[in-house]
Each structure stands twice: as structure tokens, then as C-alpha cells.
Amino acid sequence: MLTFILWCLLLVVCWPLALLALVLYPIVWLLLLPFRLVGIAVDGVLELIRAILFLPARILRGPKPRNA
């Protein structure tokens, strides 16, 4: 919502720049999409490594006690 309000303010102040931003936003979003996908993949790999590293500690700790 804040982004929309800022865009409306830009539209009032400088409408050509606001229209340019409106046209370029999807293009920039598409250009940045591969970087987001790589970030998600790297995050998944790091979580897998973390789980593998902490597995011995979780096994040695034993099962959690049940709350009655």
C-alpha cells in the first residue's frame, strides 16, 4: 500500500517518471527472478547442510519428553 501511495505521489510530481517506473517494473522483476531462484536454492542447500551437521546432536539428545 505504501508503494502505491508513493507511486501516486510520483505521478502527481512527475508523471513521465511515474509512467516509466510503471513500464520498467515488470522488466526489472523478470530480470531479478533468476537471482531469487538461486537464493532459494542456496538457502535450501544451506538448510540441508545445517540439518546434517546437527543430526548427531539431535540423536544424542534423545527423544523429547511428552507433556501430559
N, CA, C and O of each residue as an XYZ file, in Angstrom:
272
protein
N       0.824     -1.187      0.000
C       0.000      0.000      0.000
C       0.871      1.256      0.000
O       0.567      2.236     -0.680
N       1.947      1.212      0.765
C       2.847      2.361      0.815
C       3.494      2.609     -0.548
O       3.691      3.754     -0.955
N       3.821      1.520     -1.242
C       4.407      1.662     -2.579
C       3.427      2.340     -3.532
O       3.817      3.181     -4.342
N       2.173      1.975     -3.429
C       1.156      2.588     -4.291
C       1.006      4.071     -3.981
O       0.877      4.885     -4.895
N       1.022      4.428     -2.709
C       0.899      5.842     -2.322
C       2.109      6.634     -2.816
O       1.966      7.756     -3.302
N       3.296      6.046     -2.691
C       4.488      6.720     -3.202
C       4.430      6.870     -4.718
O       4.850      7.891     -5.264
N       3.902      5.840     -5.402
C       3.779      5.950     -6.853
C       2.772      7.041     -7.227
O       3.001      7.786     -8.179
N       1.676      7.143     -6.500
C       0.696      8.210     -6.770
C       1.308      9.589     -6.531
O       1.042     10.528     -7.282
N       2.120      9.710     -5.494
C       2.806     10.971     -5.245
C       3.771     11.291     -6.386
O       3.859     12.438     -6.822
N       4.491     10.284     -6.867
C       5.382     10.485     -8.002
C       4.583     10.847     -9.246
O       5.039     11.652    -10.058
N       3.412     10.273     -9.407
C       2.554     10.589    -10.561
C       2.150     12.060    -10.542
O       2.101     12.710    -11.586
N       1.865     12.574     -9.367
C       1.477     13.979     -9.260
C       2.676     14.895     -9.504
O       2.556     15.922    -10.172
N       3.845     14.508     -8.951
C       5.020     15.366     -9.048
C       5.638     15.308    -10.445
O       5.943     16.345    -11.035
N       5.824     14.092    -10.976
C       6.497     13.946    -12.268
C       5.881     12.746    -12.991
O       6.356     11.618    -12.852
N       4.823     12.996    -13.758
C       4.087     11.886    -14.352
C       4.889     11.094    -15.382
O       4.663      9.888    -15.487
N       5.820     11.687    -16.158
C       6.579     10.833    -17.084
C       7.451      9.799    -16.359
O       7.567      8.655    -16.801
N       8.061     10.214    -15.243
C       8.879      9.292    -14.471
C       8.018      8.200    -13.840
O       8.448      7.050    -13.749
N       6.820      8.545    -13.410
C       5.917      7.549    -12.834
C       5.484      6.528    -13.882
O       5.408      5.335    -13.586
N       5.202      6.974    -15.084
C       4.818      6.046    -16.151
C       5.998      5.170    -16.562
O       5.822      3.987    -16.853
N       7.199      5.746    -16.588
C       8.396      4.960    -16.891
C       8.615      3.887    -15.828
O       8.952      2.747    -16.149
N       8.424      4.255    -14.570
C       8.566      3.273    -13.497
C       7.517      2.172    -13.628
O       7.806      1.005    -13.365
N       6.318      2.535    -14.027
C       5.247      1.558    -14.199
C       5.560      0.586    -15.334
O       5.206     -0.590    -15.253
N       6.211      1.059    -16.382
C       6.554      0.200    -17.512
C       7.772     -0.653    -17.197
O       7.816     -1.822    -17.579
N       8.772     -0.091    -16.501
C      10.016     -0.807    -16.246
C       9.923     -1.803    -15.089
O      10.742     -2.719    -15.005
N       8.953     -1.645    -14.205
C       8.857     -2.533    -13.041
C       8.751     -4.008    -13.412
O       9.486     -4.813    -12.841
N       7.875     -4.410    -14.338
C       7.817     -5.838    -14.699
C       9.099     -6.344    -15.353
O       9.479     -7.499    -15.161
N       9.768     -5.482    -16.127
C      11.010     -5.897    -16.770
C      12.096     -6.138    -15.732
O      12.815     -7.134    -15.803
N      12.218     -5.238    -14.777
C      13.205     -5.402    -13.709
C      12.868     -6.632    -12.876
O      13.769     -7.370    -12.477
N      11.587     -6.864    -12.607
C      11.173     -8.034    -11.833
C      11.578     -9.328    -12.558
O      12.057    -10.272    -11.929
N      11.384     -9.363    -13.876
C      11.780    -10.542    -14.652
C      13.295    -10.725    -14.688
O      13.779    -11.857    -14.671
N      14.044     -9.633    -14.738
C      15.497     -9.731    -14.732
C      16.033    -10.233    -13.387
O      17.043    -10.937    -13.349
N      15.376     -9.884    -12.304
C      15.831    -10.287    -10.973
C      15.312    -11.665    -10.550
O      15.771    -12.208     -9.545
N      14.381    -12.229    -11.287
C      13.804    -13.525    -10.936
C      14.834    -14.653    -10.843
O      14.753    -15.441     -9.901
N      15.794    -14.777    -11.759
C      16.791    -15.850    -11.612
C      17.607    -15.733    -10.326
O      17.956    -16.747     -9.721
N      17.913    -14.507     -9.905
C      18.663    -14.325     -8.669
C      17.853    -14.770     -7.456
O      18.409    -15.328     -6.510
N      16.540    -14.527     -7.479
C      15.686    -15.001     -6.393
C      15.647    -16.526     -6.354
O      15.696    -17.126     -5.280
N      15.558    -17.151     -7.531
C      15.534    -18.611     -7.580
C      16.849    -19.210     -7.083
O      16.846    -20.221     -6.380
N      17.968    -18.588     -7.444
C      19.270    -19.046     -6.945
C      19.330    -18.865     -5.431
O      19.858    -19.729     -4.732
N      18.814    -17.786     -4.927
C      18.788    -17.557     -3.483
C      17.971    -18.607     -2.750
O      18.373    -19.065     -1.680
N      16.834    -18.993     -3.307
C      16.010    -20.032     -2.696
C      16.743    -21.363     -2.710
O      16.702    -22.104     -1.728
N      17.416    -21.675     -3.817
C      18.158    -22.935     -3.918
C      19.328    -22.964     -2.937
O      19.554    -23.977     -2.275
N      20.067    -21.874     -2.838
C      21.199    -21.814     -1.900
C      20.709    -21.924     -0.466
O      21.340    -22.591      0.354
N      19.602    -21.285     -0.155
C      19.029    -21.387      1.188
C      18.640    -22.828      1.505
O      18.857    -23.297      2.622
N      18.072    -23.526      0.538
C      17.718    -24.926      0.744
C      18.935    -25.803      0.975
O      18.913    -26.679      1.841
N      19.998    -25.579      0.211
C      21.224    -26.364      0.384
C      21.846    -26.087      1.745
O      22.301    -27.015      2.413
N      21.875    -24.826      2.165
C      22.438    -24.497      3.477
C      21.613    -25.097      4.615
O      22.177    -25.537      5.617
N      20.294    -25.120      4.474
C      19.454    -25.759      5.490
C      19.709    -27.261      5.548
O      19.703    -27.845      6.632
N      19.933    -27.896      4.394
C      20.248    -29.319      4.359
C      21.574    -29.595      5.061
O      21.674    -30.536      5.848
N      22.594    -28.779      4.779
C      23.889    -28.949      5.437
C      23.755    -28.742      6.942
O      24.357    -29.476      7.726
N      22.971    -27.752      7.347
C      22.758    -27.496      8.775
C      22.073    -28.688      9.437
O      22.445    -29.084     10.541
N      21.078    -29.257      8.768
C      20.382    -30.409      9.330
C      21.325    -31.609      9.452
O      21.268    -32.349     10.434
N      22.180    -31.795      8.464
C      23.132    -32.912      8.514
C      24.138    -32.705      9.639
O      24.486    -33.657     10.338
N      24.605    -31.485      9.821
C      25.592    -31.210     10.870
C      24.994    -31.348     12.274
O      25.683    -31.794     13.192
N      23.748    -30.979     12.449
C      23.118    -31.045     13.771
C      22.470    -32.392     14.058
O      21.966    -32.606     15.160
N      22.472    -33.308     13.087
C      21.845    -34.613     13.291
C      22.470    -35.400     14.435
O      21.716    -35.948     15.238
N      23.814    -35.499     14.574
C      24.370    -36.258     15.705
C      23.952    -35.686     17.063
O      23.685    -36.446     17.994
N      23.894    -34.385     17.184
C      23.482    -33.777     18.444
C      22.018    -34.098     18.743
O      21.661    -34.322     19.900
N      21.194    -34.123     17.744
C      19.775    -34.434     17.963
C      19.596    -35.896     18.343
O      18.723    -36.232     19.143
N      20.430    -36.770     17.765
C      20.331    -38.195     18.107
C      20.806    -38.424     19.530
O      20.173    -39.174     20.273
N      21.918    -37.789     19.932
C      22.450    -37.967     21.280
C      21.538    -37.364     22.352
O      21.507    -37.847     23.484
N      20.812    -36.329     22.005
C      19.920    -35.690     22.964
C      18.754    -36.602     23.325
O      18.239    -36.534     24.441
N      18.341    -37.436     22.415
C      17.240    -38.365     22.679
C      15.886    -37.754     22.365
O      15.786    -36.608     21.925
N      14.841    -38.549     22.603
C      13.506    -38.048     22.298
C      13.056    -36.979     23.291
O      13.501    -36.953     24.438
N      12.172    -36.103     22.835
C      11.623    -35.073     23.712
C      10.630    -35.709     24.674
O       9.881    -36.604     24.281
N      10.609    -35.260     25.942
C       9.597    -35.780     26.857
C       8.220    -35.262     26.475
O       8.059    -34.119     26.046
N       7.227    -36.136     26.642
C       5.861    -35.729     26.298
C       5.251    -34.924     27.427
O       5.471    -35.211     28.604
N       4.485    -33.917     27.056
C       3.766    -33.134     28.057
C       2.439    -33.806     28.346
O       1.662    -34.081     27.432
N       2.182    -34.067     29.607
C       0.956    -34.773     29.981
C      -0.150    -33.829     30.344
O      -1.249    -34.268     30.683
